[in-house]
Amino acid sequence: MDRRKKIRWKIVGCAIGLSATLTTLIVGAPSAASSPAVARGFSPAAVPGFSPTAVPGFSPAAALPDPRPLGAKVFQGWAFDTCQTPSLSTLRAWNSSKYRAVGVYYGGRGRACPNQPNLTVSWMRGTRDIGWRVLPIYVGSQSPCVRNTNKKHVTIGGKPTSQGREEGKDAVKRAKALAIKKRSALYLDMEAYDQTRTGCAKTTLSFIRGWCREVRSHGYFPGFYSSAESGVLHLEKAREAGKHHLPSVMWFARWSGKASLSGEPVLPKSAWHPHRRIHQYVGNVTEKHGGRTLHIDRNKVDAPVAIIG
């Protein structure tokens, strides 16, 4: 081998070594199923853009790591979501409440409130500047067996995986347009559906996995919202079955009236943990703070939020 070839191979070898080192430091990706990282339950699926299929022996049913070292900004506290994005003046008035995070419906063809005049880059930055956090919610195509009759006109079509990926691209595009940076969480809203119907469940899961895979490939954390007894139970079964490309964060609706992040019956305490859960514990209520009234759902949060640029 001549000198130039030796130098070239040394450079290639160094690059490969550096890449492997960075992967270990940032992702924690083991090279084999027997690795201690896998044994401890580390999941590279938690890292936006990382493909778990690259790790031999990796099981999606393993416990997920803390998302903060992976770049997430985690909020712990109380949040509300409301159909129409409130004005900044309303959020300032609501500083007198316990809430410090707001869920906004920023995209998707299934939104009940598609027109959002307050939802602009200026609003996003203003919200950040007055100390509030944002949970971006994307209401895309819905399950073919969705229970809400108002959603039956926006159901998933005959190519669920590709449709999920296309809508995932749209979710990322719309997020970027609102100055939502990488390592933010984007939440897919899938309203309650009959997950006991095998064909419908398969179609729905294919769409969700396609959406999550696409969102993750662009450097965002894919989150998922649904009712505990339908979509959340369905995805927990998929997790236990070892399915890949599942959400990084779980937002479960169980209107029990009592907030409990760790007490959800359909979720083992090790699933979507730590700092990967939101509980919507009350829905469709009216609250008034600082002289401003809103119709909201109440949530307890320990999960990633938007990082606003």
DRENVEXDREN-966809 format. One record per residue (C-alpha): residue number from 1; x, z, y. Coordinates in nm, 4 decimals, decimal comma, padded with zeros to 6 digits. Layout:
<kegus>
+-----+----------+----------+----------+
|   i |       xx |       zz |       yy |
+-----+----------+----------+----------+
| NUM |        X |        Z |        Y |
...
+-----+----------+----------+----------+
</kegus>
This chain:
<kegus>
+-----+----------+----------+----------+
|   i |       xx |       zz |       yy |
+-----+----------+----------+----------+
|   1 |  00,0000 |  00,0000 |  00,0000 |
|   2 |  00,1495 | -00,0986 |  00,3351 |
|   3 |  00,1890 |  00,1448 |  00,6263 |
|   4 | -00,1133 |  00,0185 |  00,8213 |
|   5 | -00,3420 |  00,0577 |  00,5200 |
|   6 | -00,2107 |  00,4113 |  00,4594 |
|   7 | -00,2801 |  00,5047 |  00,8210 |
|   8 | -00,6262 |  00,3503 |  00,8028 |
|   9 | -00,7130 |  00,5432 |  00,4870 |
|  10 | -00,5841 |  00,8670 |  00,6415 |
|  11 | -00,8144 |  00,8111 |  00,9397 |
|  12 | -01,1104 |  00,7393 |  00,7107 |
|  13 | -01,0329 |  01,0481 |  00,5058 |
|  14 | -01,0149 |  01,2662 |  00,8158 |
|  15 | -01,3462 |  01,1265 |  00,9404 |
|  16 | -01,5143 |  01,1978 |  00,6086 |
|  17 | -01,3713 |  01,5492 |  00,6017 |
|  18 | -01,4824 |  01,6175 |  00,9588 |
|  19 | -01,8297 |  01,4849 |  00,8814 |
|  20 | -01,8575 |  01,7101 |  00,5779 |
|  21 | -01,7379 |  02,0104 |  00,7779 |
|  22 | -01,9894 |  01,9472 |  01,0550 |
|  23 | -02,2643 |  01,9027 |  00,7980 |
|  24 | -02,1761 |  02,2386 |  00,6469 |
|  25 | -02,1589 |  02,4126 |  00,9839 |
|  26 | -02,4736 |  02,2618 |  01,1367 |
|  27 | -02,6887 |  02,1868 |  00,8353 |
|  28 | -02,5483 |  02,4191 |  00,5771 |
|  29 | -02,5869 |  02,1409 |  00,3240 |
|  30 | -02,4384 |  02,2177 | -00,0182 |
|  31 | -02,2914 |  01,9437 | -00,2314 |
|  32 | -02,4561 |  02,0540 | -00,5550 |
|  33 | -02,7453 |  02,2550 | -00,6879 |
|  34 | -02,5068 |  02,5307 | -00,7954 |
|  35 | -02,3896 |  02,5870 | -00,4388 |
|  36 | -02,4364 |  02,9460 | -00,3106 |
|  37 | -02,6290 |  02,8036 | -00,0131 |
|  38 | -02,8933 |  02,6616 | -00,2440 |
|  39 | -02,8947 |  02,9777 | -00,4506 |
|  40 | -02,9700 |  03,1754 | -00,1327 |
|  41 | -03,2643 |  02,9463 | -00,0648 |
|  42 | -03,1208 |  02,7431 |  00,2257 |
|  43 | -03,3310 |  02,4369 |  00,3031 |
|  44 | -03,1742 |  02,1409 |  00,4863 |
|  45 | -03,5276 |  02,0047 |  00,5298 |
|  46 | -03,5504 |  02,2487 |  00,8181 |
|  47 | -03,3039 |  02,0414 |  01,0191 |
|  48 | -03,4600 |  01,7579 |  01,2219 |
|  49 | -03,3297 |  01,4221 |  01,1057 |
|  50 | -03,1747 |  01,5519 |  00,7815 |
|  51 | -03,2912 |  01,4078 |  00,4512 |
|  52 | -03,3189 |  01,6751 |  00,1795 |
|  53 | -03,2854 |  01,4069 | -00,0865 |
|  54 | -02,9186 |  01,3916 |  00,0121 |
|  55 | -02,8680 |  01,7339 | -00,1457 |
|  56 | -02,8695 |  01,7249 | -00,5270 |
|  57 | -03,0876 |  01,9945 | -00,6747 |
|  58 | -03,2461 |  02,0911 | -00,3416 |
|  59 | -03,5939 |  02,2409 | -00,3772 |
|  60 | -03,8391 |  02,2289 | -00,0833 |
|  61 | -03,9986 |  02,5448 | -00,2273 |
|  62 | -03,6880 |  02,7405 | -00,1250 |
|  63 | -03,7019 |  02,9709 |  00,1748 |
|  64 | -03,6313 |  02,8141 |  00,5129 |
|  65 | -03,3613 |  02,9415 |  00,7506 |
|  66 | -03,4034 |  03,0768 |  01,1018 |
|  67 | -03,4654 |  02,7666 |  01,3184 |
|  68 | -03,2890 |  02,9059 |  01,6262 |
|  69 | -02,9314 |  02,8272 |  01,5142 |
|  70 | -03,0618 |  02,4745 |  01,4455 |
|  71 | -03,1500 |  02,4294 |  01,8123 |
|  72 | -03,5105 |  02,5496 |  01,8291 |
|  73 | -03,6473 |  02,7604 |  02,1120 |
|  74 | -03,8671 |  03,0235 |  01,9512 |
|  75 | -04,1505 |  03,2003 |  02,1316 |
|  76 | -04,2883 |  03,5301 |  02,0038 |
|  77 | -04,6120 |  03,6420 |  02,1600 |
|  78 | -04,9661 |  03,5357 |  02,2493 |
|  79 | -05,0842 |  03,1817 |  02,3153 |
|  80 | -05,4085 |  03,0011 |  02,3791 |
|  81 | -05,5029 |  02,6380 |  02,3312 |
|  82 | -05,7770 |  02,4580 |  02,5180 |
|  83 | -05,9116 |  02,1037 |  02,5031 |
|  84 | -05,8345 |  02,0126 |  02,8642 |
|  85 | -05,4888 |  02,1011 |  02,9966 |
|  86 | -05,5349 |  02,3675 |  03,2670 |
|  87 | -05,3905 |  02,3266 |  03,6141 |
|  88 | -05,0735 |  02,5062 |  03,7205 |
|  89 | -05,2780 |  02,7187 |  03,9586 |
|  90 | -05,4897 |  02,8339 |  03,6641 |
|  91 | -05,1786 |  02,9258 |  03,4653 |
|  92 | -05,0504 |  03,1225 |  03,7619 |
|  93 | -05,3825 |  03,3069 |  03,7744 |
|  94 | -05,3531 |  03,3745 |  03,4012 |
|  95 | -05,0211 |  03,5503 |  03,4546 |
|  96 | -05,2412 |  03,8590 |  03,4668 |
|  97 | -05,3268 |  03,8032 |  03,0968 |
|  98 | -05,1247 |  03,8770 |  02,7837 |
|  99 | -05,0752 |  03,5044 |  02,7190 |
| 100 | -04,7468 |  03,3301 |  02,7915 |
| 101 | -04,7797 |  03,0083 |  02,5900 |
| 102 | -05,0356 |  02,7283 |  02,5987 |
| 103 | -05,1243 |  02,4624 |  02,3433 |
| 104 | -05,1827 |  02,1181 |  02,4968 |
| 105 | -05,3297 |  01,8102 |  02,3298 |
| 106 | -05,0751 |  01,5556 |  02,4420 |
| 107 | -05,1420 |  01,2610 |  02,2089 |
| 108 | -05,3192 |  01,1048 |  01,9125 |
| 109 | -05,6270 |  00,8917 |  01,8630 |
| 110 | -05,8274 |  01,1856 |  01,7300 |
| 111 | -05,8190 |  01,3983 |  02,0460 |
| 112 | -06,1528 |  01,5338 |  02,1663 |
| 113 | -06,0148 |  01,5273 |  02,5230 |
| 114 | -05,8076 |  01,2071 |  02,5504 |
| 115 | -05,7980 |  01,2120 |  02,9310 |
| 116 | -05,5523 |  01,4747 |  03,0508 |
| 117 | -05,5012 |  01,4354 |  03,4287 |
| 118 | -05,3019 |  01,7591 |  03,4580 |
| 119 | -05,0623 |  01,6759 |  03,1760 |
| 120 | -04,7617 |  01,5207 |  03,3519 |
| 121 | -04,3863 |  01,5720 |  03,3603 |
| 122 | -04,4337 |  01,7671 |  03,6810 |
| 123 | -04,6860 |  01,9933 |  03,5084 |
| 124 | -04,4531 |  02,0489 |  03,2113 |
| 125 | -04,1645 |  02,1488 |  03,4361 |
| 126 | -04,3877 |  02,3591 |  03,6577 |
| 127 | -04,5199 |  02,5430 |  03,3513 |
| 128 | -04,1654 |  02,6152 |  03,2375 |
| 129 | -04,0638 |  02,7321 |  03,5842 |
| 130 | -04,3408 |  02,9929 |  03,6063 |
| 131 | -04,2443 |  03,1382 |  03,2702 |
| 132 | -04,4889 |  02,9744 |  03,0310 |
| 133 | -04,4108 |  02,8007 |  02,7014 |
| 134 | -04,5825 |  02,4867 |  02,5691 |
| 135 | -04,7064 |  02,4057 |  02,2168 |
| 136 | -04,7478 |  02,0228 |  02,2020 |
| 137 | -05,0384 |  01,9225 |  01,9745 |
| 138 | -05,0844 |  01,5690 |  01,8399 |
| 139 | -05,4300 |  01,4904 |  01,6978 |
| 140 | -05,3714 |  01,1750 |  01,4977 |
| 141 | -05,5716 |  01,0104 |  01,2211 |
| 142 | -05,7735 |  01,2531 |  01,0131 |
| 143 | -05,8279 |  01,3006 |  00,6424 |
| 144 | -06,0772 |  01,0608 |  00,4778 |
| 145 | -06,2690 |  01,3707 |  00,3625 |
| 146 | -06,2612 |  01,5456 |  00,7009 |
| 147 | -06,5553 |  01,7836 |  00,7399 |
| 148 | -06,6083 |  01,7374 |  01,1127 |
| 149 | -06,8447 |  01,4433 |  01,1591 |
| 150 | -06,6988 |  01,3812 |  01,5055 |
| 151 | -06,3666 |  01,2893 |  01,3412 |
| 152 | -06,4921 |  01,0462 |  01,0768 |
| 153 | -06,4288 |  00,7456 |  01,3021 |
| 154 | -06,0531 |  00,8165 |  01,3109 |
| 155 | -05,9687 |  00,8590 |  00,9419 |
| 156 | -05,6494 |  00,7534 |  00,7637 |
| 157 | -05,6457 |  00,3949 |  00,6346 |
| 158 | -05,5229 |  00,2252 |  00,3192 |
| 159 | -05,1481 |  00,2635 |  00,3895 |
| 160 | -05,1186 |  00,6347 |  00,4639 |
| 161 | -04,7405 |  00,6725 |  00,4519 |
| 162 | -04,6672 |  00,3836 |  00,6879 |
| 163 | -04,9555 |  00,4885 |  00,9120 |
| 164 | -04,8163 |  00,8405 |  00,9233 |
| 165 | -04,4756 |  00,7094 |  01,0220 |
| 166 | -04,6202 |  00,4870 |  01,2941 |
| 167 | -04,8162 |  00,7749 |  01,4398 |
| 168 | -04,5059 |  00,9917 |  01,4114 |
| 169 | -04,3223 |  00,7376 |  01,6267 |
| 170 | -04,6060 |  00,7525 |  01,8780 |
| 171 | -04,5901 |  01,1333 |  01,8797 |
| 172 | -04,2192 |  01,1216 |  01,9614 |
| 173 | -04,2633 |  00,8500 |  02,2252 |
| 174 | -04,5342 |  01,0470 |  02,4029 |
| 175 | -04,3307 |  01,3669 |  02,3800 |
| 176 | -04,0294 |  01,2013 |  02,5413 |
| 177 | -04,2528 |  01,0651 |  02,8187 |
| 178 | -04,3406 |  01,4273 |  02,9023 |
| 179 | -03,9741 |  01,5363 |  02,9110 |
| 180 | -04,0048 |  01,7173 |  02,5766 |
| 181 | -03,6527 |  01,7211 |  02,4372 |
| 182 | -03,5135 |  01,7060 |  02,0851 |
| 183 | -03,5261 |  02,0284 |  01,8834 |
| 184 | -03,8756 |  02,0867 |  02,0187 |
| 185 | -04,1667 |  02,1383 |  01,7809 |
| 186 | -04,4475 |  01,8805 |  01,7741 |
| 187 | -04,7646 |  01,9922 |  01,5967 |
| 188 | -04,9851 |  01,7574 |  01,3942 |
| 189 | -05,3507 |  01,8662 |  01,4088 |
| 190 | -05,5350 |  01,7888 |  01,0834 |
| 191 | -05,8877 |  01,9250 |  01,0982 |
| 192 | -06,0489 |  02,0870 |  00,7935 |
| 193 | -06,0979 |  01,8595 |  00,4918 |
| 194 | -06,1928 |  01,8866 |  00,1261 |
| 195 | -05,8514 |  01,9188 | -00,0379 |
| 196 | -06,0163 |  01,9520 | -00,3820 |
| 197 | -06,0948 |  01,5778 | -00,3830 |
| 198 | -05,7893 |  01,4370 | -00,5598 |
| 199 | -05,7791 |  01,0873 | -00,4096 |
| 200 | -05,8476 |  01,2088 | -00,0592 |
| 201 | -05,5891 |  01,4853 | -00,0902 |
| 202 | -05,3257 |  01,2360 | -00,2070 |
| 203 | -05,3951 |  01,0028 |  00,0869 |
| 204 | -05,3890 |  01,2892 |  00,3346 |
| 205 | -05,0643 |  01,4320 |  00,2011 |
| 206 | -04,8959 |  01,0895 |  00,2118 |
| 207 | -04,9923 |  01,0543 |  00,5782 |
| 208 | -04,8709 |  01,4052 |  00,6662 |
| 209 | -04,5391 |  01,3536 |  00,4891 |
| 210 | -04,4884 |  01,0175 |  00,6599 |
| 211 | -04,5591 |  01,1742 |  00,9992 |
| 212 | -04,3268 |  01,4685 |  00,9358 |
| 213 | -04,0480 |  01,2471 |  00,8075 |
| 214 | -04,0644 |  01,0245 |  01,1145 |
| 215 | -04,0816 |  01,3084 |  01,3658 |
| 216 | -03,7931 |  01,4878 |  01,1955 |
| 217 | -03,5819 |  01,1691 |  01,1912 |
| 218 | -03,5950 |  01,1647 |  01,5731 |
| 219 | -03,4611 |  01,5190 |  01,6029 |
| 220 | -03,7854 |  01,7139 |  01,6458 |
| 221 | -03,9323 |  01,9914 |  01,4324 |
| 222 | -04,2596 |  01,8693 |  01,2760 |
| 223 | -04,5268 |  02,1374 |  01,2826 |
| 224 | -04,8681 |  02,1308 |  01,1183 |
| 225 | -05,2033 |  02,2780 |  01,2207 |
| 226 | -05,5061 |  02,3071 |  00,9926 |
| 227 | -05,7543 |  02,5546 |  00,8529 |
| 228 | -05,6070 |  02,8024 |  00,6075 |
| 229 | -05,8442 |  02,7112 |  00,3255 |
| 230 | -05,7969 |  02,3340 |  00,3497 |
| 231 | -05,4844 |  02,1746 |  00,4959 |
| 232 | -05,2680 |  02,4873 |  00,4827 |
| 233 | -05,3594 |  02,5653 |  00,1218 |
| 234 | -05,3042 |  02,1990 |  00,0339 |
| 235 | -04,9538 |  02,1950 |  00,1836 |
| 236 | -04,8632 |  02,5252 |  00,0244 |
| 237 | -04,9479 |  02,3710 | -00,3126 |
| 238 | -04,7293 |  02,0721 | -00,2225 |
| 239 | -04,4439 |  02,3047 | -00,1258 |
| 240 | -04,4710 |  02,4924 | -00,4544 |
| 241 | -04,4743 |  02,1581 | -00,6384 |
| 242 | -04,1414 |  02,0661 | -00,4778 |
| 243 | -04,2631 |  01,7893 | -00,2454 |
| 244 | -04,0217 |  01,6723 |  00,0248 |
| 245 | -04,0890 |  01,5845 |  00,3908 |
| 246 | -04,3218 |  01,8748 |  00,4588 |
| 247 | -04,3684 |  02,0435 |  00,7982 |
| 248 | -04,1070 |  02,2794 |  00,9381 |
| 249 | -04,3669 |  02,5077 |  01,1004 |
| 250 | -04,7145 |  02,6168 |  00,9879 |
| 251 | -05,0009 |  02,6826 |  01,2322 |
| 252 | -05,2907 |  02,8187 |  01,0298 |
| 253 | -05,6453 |  02,8761 |  01,1477 |
| 254 | -05,8291 |  03,1708 |  01,0020 |
| 255 | -06,0773 |  03,3134 |  01,2483 |
| 256 | -06,0646 |  03,6675 |  01,1155 |
| 257 | -06,0555 |  03,8234 |  01,4596 |
| 258 | -05,7300 |  04,0006 |  01,3760 |
| 259 | -05,3900 |  03,8401 |  01,4348 |
| 260 | -05,1610 |  03,8495 |  01,1317 |
| 261 | -04,8621 |  03,6208 |  01,0915 |
| 262 | -04,7563 |  03,7607 |  00,7549 |
| 263 | -05,0918 |  03,8515 |  00,6027 |
| 264 | -05,2376 |  03,5040 |  00,5368 |
| 265 | -05,3714 |  03,5039 |  00,1770 |
| 266 | -05,2831 |  03,1411 |  00,0956 |
| 267 | -04,9217 |  03,1698 |  00,2151 |
| 268 | -04,6558 |  03,3730 |  00,0350 |
| 269 | -04,4548 |  03,5792 |  00,2810 |
| 270 | -04,1432 |  03,3757 |  00,2023 |
| 271 | -04,3127 |  03,0444 |  00,2904 |
| 272 | -04,2606 |  02,9000 |  00,6388 |
| 273 | -04,0517 |  03,1973 |  00,7404 |
| 274 | -03,8752 |  03,3214 |  00,9509 |
| 275 | -04,0019 |  03,2204 |  01,2976 |
| 276 | -04,2140 |  02,9361 |  01,1589 |
| 277 | -04,5732 |  03,0577 |  01,1832 |
| 278 | -04,8650 |  03,0564 |  01,4251 |
| 279 | -05,1982 |  03,2226 |  01,3475 |
| 280 | -05,5093 |  03,0994 |  01,5267 |
| 281 | -05,7199 |  03,4073 |  01,4726 |
| 282 | -06,0165 |  03,3500 |  01,7068 |
| 283 | -06,1777 |  03,0238 |  01,8189 |
| 284 | -06,4232 |  02,8981 |  02,0777 |
| 285 | -06,4266 |  03,1957 |  02,3117 |
| 286 | -06,4380 |  03,2228 |  02,6901 |
| 287 | -06,1900 |  03,4331 |  02,8862 |
| 288 | -06,1444 |  03,4972 |  03,2567 |
| 289 | -05,8206 |  03,6057 |  03,4219 |
| 290 | -05,7231 |  03,6032 |  03,7875 |
| 291 | -06,0614 |  03,4602 |  03,8752 |
| 292 | -06,0175 |  03,1524 |  03,6496 |
| 293 | -06,2290 |  03,0948 |  03,3376 |
| 294 | -06,1250 |  02,8905 |  03,0324 |
| 295 | -06,2778 |  02,8128 |  02,6926 |
| 296 | -05,9994 |  02,8802 |  02,4441 |
| 297 | -05,8741 |  02,9545 |  02,0938 |
| 298 | -05,6500 |  03,2601 |  02,0565 |
| 299 | -05,3167 |  03,2482 |  01,8739 |
| 300 | -05,0324 |  03,4776 |  01,7720 |
| 301 | -04,7014 |  03,2920 |  01,7733 |
| 302 | -04,3594 |  03,3323 |  01,6161 |
| 303 | -04,2457 |  02,9714 |  01,6155 |
| 304 | -04,0611 |  02,6913 |  01,7966 |
| 305 | -04,2073 |  02,5555 |  02,1199 |
| 306 | -04,1315 |  02,2622 |  02,3500 |
| 307 | -03,7913 |  02,2398 |  02,5162 |
| 308 | -03,8626 |  02,0831 |  02,8530 |
| 309 | -03,5989 |  01,8728 |  03,0259 |
+-----+----------+----------+----------+
</kegus>
